[in-house]
Amino acid sequence: MSEETMKFGDMSASLKLRYVIYRLLSLAVIVAGAMFVVKGYYSSFLISVGTVILIIGIAMWMMASPGSYNSSTDMVQMIAMDRPRKIEEFYEAYKDVPTPLGSCYLANFRTMRRPALAFGPNSEGDYLYFWLTGDGNLGYIGYSFLTSMIKKRITEPLHPLNEDFGTNAAAYICYHSDIMLMQKGLQKSMEHFVKTGEVLPVVEARPSKVYTFTEDFKLMGQRFDLQDEDGELIYHIEGTMPLKQFYIYDVQNTEIFRIEKRILHALPTYDFYYRGEEYGRLEKKFQLIRDTFTMNVKEGKLVLREYAGSLGHNFFVILNDRMLGSIMENLEFTLKNVVFDNSVVICYEEQYLPLLTAMAIMVAREIARDDEKENS
């Protein structure tokens, strides 16, 4: 039995009906869009209309179930209820649960008819929210930095927030992986609560260090530097033309990682060597929604996955479902960031910093390929 079928079997009767309706309607819209494209092959206007209709149909298809919806975006996650629920149930369950953004409180939002739960905001304006649909059969956990959307607090949080949570990279990026980690933890807790009535603790903030990954001009090839928050050089990266090999050196000019691109592969594939020994092979997977790379290593399965739906190019580095860190596009408005694809590396486990640096190279190459496609 497929994962989608299993999820369908776990749905309530109202959600099963919603699933069937959305899938049938989306198929009709997709067919209509395809007909516009095929029948109007002679007209760029009709092809454009057909393409828009196709996109709408695909979006409707993805919205049919939590599994398909959550695979299309990371910014907002859908949770299916076992029965019609009220937001007050979740407030009573979570009001005394501490999180890095403090405990939850009820609030009115300008874009919602009914009250919702809010966590935060922190000093940078980042917060999470949870709201239920009118029938109480679906819930959504989302992220926002638009504090003006919080119209009024109905209650006050019982536990204060961690003032430093998700702020140590605020000058460079719009989204901090600390916030994203909490969102995933809150989603897991709420899904467990719906199934069992038990509230799982929401994971506390993990200490993270922030590094800047910047490109320097090189006539033939590519050159990068990884620096800490004090501007001290940690690693130096050299890429040789035609960008098939990259070398990561420490401050003593000792080779730490070597990355070699394999040719004659349909999708980008790289061999990794750590201190001269084979480490693993990173392969890009074919996915329509987000860029994803995987590599089998001694510790298990390593995944480099794009954070879908966010501003900029942002990636997670995950080992056996444990986040090691993230590579986030540096959005600070500087000339270097405009010219080069610079990023911010957020590291949770210091021993994996060399690996995260290697992943930052892969992100830079992926952004470059995307830019080439857009300009071609």
C-alpha positions as MATLAB code, in Angstrom:
seq = 'MSEETMKFGDMSASLKLRYVIYRLLSLAVIVAGAMFVVKGYYSSFLISVGTVILIIGIAMWMMASPGSYNSSTDMVQMIAMDRPRKIEEFYEAYKDVPTPLGSCYLANFRTMRRPALAFGPNSEGDYLYFWLTGDGNLGYIGYSFLTSMIKKRITEPLHPLNEDFGTNAAAYICYHSDIMLMQKGLQKSMEHFVKTGEVLPVVEARPSKVYTFTEDFKLMGQRFDLQDEDGELIYHIEGTMPLKQFYIYDVQNTEIFRIEKRILHALPTYDFYYRGEEYGRLEKKFQLIRDTFTMNVKEGKLVLREYAGSLGHNFFVILNDRMLGSIMENLEFTLKNVVFDNSVVICYEEQYLPLLTAMAIMVAREIARDDEKENS';
ca = [
       0.000    0.000    0.000;
       1.395    3.391   -1.001;
       2.064    6.199    1.460;
      -0.673    8.290   -0.161;
      -3.218    5.438    0.182;
      -2.249    4.892    3.805;
      -2.755    8.552    4.546;
      -6.120    8.443    2.763;
      -7.181    5.540    4.954;
      -6.320    7.512    8.089;
      -8.408   10.528    7.057;
     -11.763   11.377    8.561;
     -14.846   11.013    6.344;
     -15.019   14.763    5.608;
     -11.339   14.872    4.630;
     -11.746   11.853    2.360;
     -14.583   13.666    0.592;
     -12.428   16.787    0.300;
      -9.574   14.707   -1.089;
     -11.739   13.135   -3.799;
     -13.319   16.469   -4.788;
      -9.953   18.251   -5.016;
      -8.388   15.464   -7.061;
     -11.298   15.258   -9.513;
     -11.488   19.037   -9.928;
      -7.723   19.313  -10.354;
      -7.754   16.622  -13.052;
     -10.444   18.530  -14.921;
      -8.458   21.770  -14.673;
      -5.219   20.057  -15.774;
      -6.956   18.514  -18.786;
      -8.439   21.915  -19.692;
      -5.013   23.551  -19.448;
      -3.420   20.855  -21.595;
      -6.127   21.332  -24.244;
      -5.426   25.069  -24.356;
      -1.734   24.368  -24.915;
      -2.282   21.689  -27.570;
      -5.123   23.389  -29.433;
      -3.530   26.817  -29.242;
      -0.026   25.806  -30.300;
      -0.112   28.593  -32.915;
      -0.824   31.320  -30.351;
       1.578   32.368  -27.602;
      -1.392   33.917  -25.759;
      -3.337   30.625  -25.653;
      -0.207   28.723  -24.628;
       0.301   31.212  -21.770;
      -3.339   30.842  -20.687;
      -3.060   27.056  -20.834;
       0.140   27.135  -18.782;
      -1.510   29.233  -16.067;
      -4.475   26.831  -15.978;
      -2.071   23.885  -15.697;
      -0.306   25.526  -12.759;
      -3.653   26.108  -11.016;
      -4.622   22.475  -11.590;
      -1.325   21.184  -10.189;
      -1.704   23.465   -7.151;
      -5.210   22.084   -6.534;
      -3.854   18.541   -6.819;
      -1.183   19.278   -4.204;
      -3.752   20.784   -1.806;
      -5.834   17.609   -1.680;
      -4.038   16.034    1.288;
      -1.524   16.985    3.991;
       1.090   14.683    2.473;
       1.018   16.259   -0.984;
       0.547   19.793    0.344;
       3.459   19.583    2.781;
       5.735   18.189    0.071;
       5.169   21.346   -1.998;
       6.099   23.977    0.603;
       7.926   24.361    3.902;
       6.639   27.791    4.907;
       3.190   26.496    5.923;
       2.451   22.926    6.988;
      -0.981   21.246    6.963;
      -2.219   18.950    9.747;
      -5.281   16.749    9.314;
      -7.622   16.505   12.294;
      -9.200   13.247   13.433;
     -12.472   15.120   14.030;
     -13.677   18.740   13.940;
     -11.502   20.634   16.425;
     -11.597   24.056   18.051;
      -8.627   26.354   18.520;
      -9.387   26.509   22.249;
      -8.521   22.796   22.537;
      -5.032   23.481   21.283;
      -4.654   26.548   23.470;
      -5.528   24.595   26.592;
      -3.112   21.835   25.592;
      -0.173   24.110   24.712;
      -0.562   27.215   26.883;
       1.844   25.863   29.517;
       4.330   24.298   27.059;
       7.572   26.314   26.888;
       9.211   26.818   23.490;
      12.128   28.937   22.273;
       9.505   31.528   21.206;
       7.729   31.336   24.536;
       4.439   29.588   25.197;
       1.483   30.157   22.909;
      -1.287   32.711   23.262;
      -4.579   33.330   21.495;
      -4.660   36.244   19.083;
      -6.790   37.813   16.396;
      -5.087   38.156   13.007;
      -6.061   40.691   10.360;
      -6.234   37.991    7.681;
      -8.259   35.449    9.713;
     -11.892   35.465   10.767;
     -11.286   33.364   13.855;
      -8.675   33.460   16.636;
      -5.437   31.553   16.140;
      -2.456   30.519   18.243;
       0.737   32.582   18.097;
       4.292   31.869   19.280;
       6.480   34.976   19.459;
       7.462   37.285   17.892;
      11.132   37.506   18.818;
      13.140   40.740   18.682;
      13.476   40.395   14.895;
       9.722   40.012   14.391;
       9.750   36.276   13.602;
       6.803   34.245   14.863;
       4.825   31.066   14.241;
       1.055   30.767   14.089;
      -1.466   27.939   14.064;
      -5.025   28.237   12.806;
      -7.928   25.938   11.991;
     -10.259   25.984    9.041;
     -13.887   26.915    9.654;
     -15.012   23.296    9.853;
     -12.132   22.421   12.205;
     -10.909   19.548   10.033;
      -7.582   21.052    8.984;
      -4.912   23.018   10.802;
      -1.998   25.028    9.410;
       1.309   25.920   11.073;
       2.967   28.875    9.398;
       5.851   31.311    9.753;
       5.707   35.078    9.382;
       7.698   38.217   10.119;
       4.745   40.568    9.523;
       3.965   41.495   13.107;
       1.373   44.027   11.920;
      -0.845   41.070   10.989;
      -1.326   40.326   14.703;
      -4.330   42.535   15.363;
      -4.930   41.843   19.050;
      -3.749   39.503   21.789;
      -6.632   37.724   23.466;
      -4.462   36.023   26.100;
      -0.849   36.417   27.209;
       1.897   33.752   27.097;
       2.660   32.006   30.383;
       6.327   31.404   29.506;
       8.647   34.087   28.064;
      10.610   33.638   24.880;
      14.346   33.129   24.546;
      15.461   36.668   23.623;
      18.398   35.439   21.516;
      16.455   32.772   19.627;
      16.972   33.009   15.853;
      18.702   36.410   15.950;
      22.407   35.626   15.433;
      22.148   35.933   11.639;
      19.512   38.643   11.404;
      21.748   41.011    9.454;
      22.183   38.520    6.613;
      19.051   36.438    6.128;
      15.258   36.627    6.249;
      14.705   33.146    7.673;
      16.718   31.453   10.381;
      16.863   27.675   10.501;
      16.304   27.893   14.283;
      12.766   29.105   13.529;
      12.305   26.403   10.906;
      13.476   23.732   13.350;
      10.929   24.865   15.905;
       8.197   24.820   13.257;
       8.995   21.181   12.443;
       9.053   20.282   16.128;
       5.736   21.999   16.763;
       4.182   20.216   13.792;
       5.374   16.842   15.101;
       4.001   17.626   18.561;
       0.596   18.713   17.269;
       0.262   15.703   14.974;
       0.979   13.493   17.981;
      -1.579   15.418   20.053;
      -4.266   14.903   17.408;
      -3.607   11.144   17.339;
      -3.111   10.456   21.051;
      -4.207   13.505   23.051;
      -0.659   13.726   24.450;
       1.487   16.845   24.006;
       5.110   16.206   23.092;
       7.654   18.771   24.344;
       8.721   21.232   21.666;
      12.474   20.966   21.160;
      14.543   23.646   22.832;
      16.788   25.930   20.794;
      20.068   24.318   19.747;
      23.176   26.505   19.991;
      24.287   27.503   16.522;
      27.275   29.298   15.049;
      27.054   31.511   11.994;
      29.640   31.762    9.213;
      29.726   33.766    5.998;
      30.496   31.973    2.736;
      31.688   34.558    0.232;
      33.026   34.378   -3.303;
      36.085   36.320   -4.438;
      36.861   37.174   -8.018;
      38.993   34.623   -9.861;
      39.636   34.901  -13.578;
      39.810   31.153  -14.168;
      37.601   29.140  -11.813;
      36.000   30.055   -8.496;
      37.337   31.095   -5.100;
      35.421   31.184   -1.795;
      36.203   32.018    1.823;
      34.419   30.776    4.935;
      34.723   33.236    7.835;
      33.348   33.274   11.356;
      31.311   36.074   12.922;
      34.518   37.956   13.786;
      35.720   37.878   10.195;
      38.434   35.279   10.883;
      39.225   32.942    7.991;
      38.253   29.319    8.687;
      38.464   27.666    5.262;
      39.634   28.718    1.816;
      38.075   27.106   -1.276;
      39.548   26.893   -4.775;
      37.668   25.731   -7.858;
      39.522   24.877  -11.056;
      38.208   25.454  -14.554;
      35.998   24.067  -15.957;
      34.690   23.814  -12.359;
      34.961   20.038  -12.155;
      37.087   20.074   -9.007;
      36.905   22.044   -5.752;
      39.392   22.005   -2.876;
      38.751   23.109    0.715;
      41.858   24.180    2.666;
      42.245   25.194    6.302;
      44.338   28.183    7.438;
      47.494   25.996    7.319;
      46.682   25.287    3.646;
      45.974   21.633    4.414;
      43.456   19.997    2.118;
      40.311   19.076    4.085;
      37.824   18.205    1.347;
      38.166   17.537   -2.368;
      35.070   17.509   -4.564;
      35.093   16.137   -8.100;
      32.204   16.397  -10.538;
      31.355   13.239  -12.458;
      30.671   13.644  -16.153;
      28.151   11.828  -18.353;
      25.442   12.004  -15.673;
      21.965   13.343  -16.457;
      21.823   15.174  -13.120;
      24.701   16.801  -11.196;
      26.779   14.188   -9.367;
      29.900   14.767   -7.247;
      32.443   12.535   -5.509;
      33.588   13.745   -2.077;
      36.992   13.009   -0.521;
      37.708   13.896    3.129;
      41.416   14.266    3.950;
      42.270   12.190    0.888;
      39.860    9.324    1.592;
      36.593    8.624   -0.194;
      33.673   10.112    1.749;
      30.618    9.607   -0.482;
      28.866   10.474   -3.722;
      26.375   13.327   -3.788;
      23.615   12.943   -6.384;
      20.835   15.314   -7.334;
      17.368   13.772   -7.350;
      14.711   14.560   -9.918;
      12.060   16.604   -8.129;
       9.759   19.299   -9.486;
       9.185   21.243   -6.266;
      12.566   21.613   -4.585;
      16.219   20.860   -5.313;
      17.340   17.800   -3.362;
      20.697   15.996   -3.183;
      21.456   12.780   -1.297;
      24.651   10.974   -0.287;
      25.212    7.690    1.531;
      27.943    8.065    4.155;
      29.259    5.877    6.980;
      26.899    7.494    9.494;
      23.836    6.982    7.283;
      21.990    9.089    4.738;
      22.926   12.717    4.148;
      20.396   15.035    2.491;
      20.875   18.544    1.094;
      17.345   19.873    0.587;
      15.982   23.227   -0.479;
      13.584   25.012    1.862;
      10.613   25.336   -0.504;
       8.574   28.516   -0.610;
      11.111   30.775    1.110;
      12.683   33.973   -0.163;
      16.074   33.292   -1.723;
      17.928   30.015   -2.072;
      17.935   28.278    1.311;
      18.986   24.688    2.024;
      18.989   22.271    4.959;
      21.739   19.709    5.575;
      20.223   16.663    7.288;
      21.895   13.460    8.490;
      19.505   10.635    9.414;
      16.676   13.144   10.015;
      18.954   15.266   12.270;
      19.675   18.763   11.070;
      23.398   19.500   10.983;
      22.984   23.027    9.725;
      21.730   25.148    6.870;
      23.005   27.222    3.982;
      20.938   30.387    3.588;
      21.287   32.970    0.834;
      22.977   36.124    2.132;
      20.379   38.829    1.542;
      22.333   41.698    3.035;
      22.353   44.395    0.332;
      26.007   44.745   -0.651;
      27.765   44.918   -4.008;
      29.456   41.553   -3.433;
      26.138   39.861   -2.683;
      24.642   41.346   -5.837;
      27.538   40.174   -8.022;
      28.209   36.806   -6.351;
      26.015   34.042   -4.901;
      27.112   34.449   -1.281;
      25.488   32.626    1.592;
      25.365   32.226    5.359;
      26.251   28.858    6.921;
      24.459   28.034   10.177;
      26.161   25.172   11.998;
      24.682   23.147   14.879;
      27.461   20.575   15.270;
      30.979   21.963   14.911;
      32.557   18.674   13.768;
      30.460   18.866   10.599;
      31.577   22.386    9.610;
      33.903   21.074    6.849;
      30.980   19.105    5.410;
      28.678   22.135    5.614;
      31.331   24.147    3.772;
      31.362   21.527    1.025;
      27.549   21.688    0.876;
      27.769   25.481    0.530;
      29.819   24.923   -2.641;
      27.053   22.690   -3.975;
      24.466   25.365   -3.226;
      26.570   27.986   -5.036;
      26.858   25.716   -8.081;
      23.106   24.993   -8.041;
      22.300   28.726   -7.914;
      24.716   29.306  -10.805;
      22.981   26.609  -12.871;
      19.580   28.162  -12.139;
      20.905   31.574  -13.197;
      22.267   30.106  -16.429;
      18.875   28.577  -17.233;
      17.078   31.876  -16.581;
      19.500   33.802  -18.799;
      19.556   31.279  -21.630;
];
